[in-house]
Amino acid sequence: MENISISEGGQGELAAYIFMPESDCRYVLIICHGFRGAKENSGRIFTFAEKLIKLGLGVLAFDFSGSGASDGDFADISLSSQARDLRRVIDYVQSNYNRQVILLGRSFGGSTVLAAVGDNEKVAGYIFWSTPVKLHETFTGIVEEFARLKADEELEIKDEAGSYWLKPSFIADFAHHDMNNYLQKLASRPALVIHGAVDEVVDPANALYIYENTQHTELHIISGADHRFTEHIKEREDLTLNWLQRIFL
């Protein structure tokens, strides 16, 4: 594992881990964390990356601007800014490793995957864990004072990780993103969707929507699993590893 900073293509550095197998690899899996998340995924990135390396995949996990160890202020995040970050990371992999990428997005990180790549030929496939495409509905449930954001008020919000600020621009930015159009641009590339049946944050209907509006998508709704797959992490990872092996290796 190497701890790196990505400075190319934008303002501020993006903190990242990169894991590369000893032998040559055809693909690098880029992992995008969710809203209020970080590249470590509560420490699980290290064991998951080890499993991916054994399959012969490179792995890059990074922090979006304003999150984790990356530069920036969380209050300035938007779907557009995260999409720019992801495009920078894809370009970094191309410049330094010249490999096709597979993108894995957790929750809002999956929304970012859709917004960032379109029909980018550098991307071989997509993985969506607990991903929202109905953004207004999802964030209305997450942020109780959602209406105040829509009324152009900045909000200080408290959660289990502490407090953070959101600006009205976060919500306003959704208007610049047509999720239906993004889904159509997945074209013929393979995708995997995994969602918890009792996800309390992102309605499982989002997963079904992705599945119904794409061409080559495999869908798994895991019985009893919540948004974080608290008791089902191994099942989620095993489904992902199996799909990667069948489709790409």
Secondary structure, 3 states (H helix, E strand, C coil): CEEEEECCCCCCCEEEEEECCCCCCCEEEEEECCCCCCCCCCCHHHHHHHHHHHCCCEEEEECCCCCCCCCCCHHHCCHHHHHHHHHHHHHHHHHHHCCEEEEEEECHHHHHHHHHHCCCCCEEEEEEECCCCCHHHHHHHHCCCHHHHHCCCCEEEEECCEEEEECHHHHHHHHHCCHHHHHHCCCCCCEEEEEECCCCCCCCHHHHHHHHCCCCEEEEEECCCCCCCCCCHHHHHHHHHHHHHHHHC
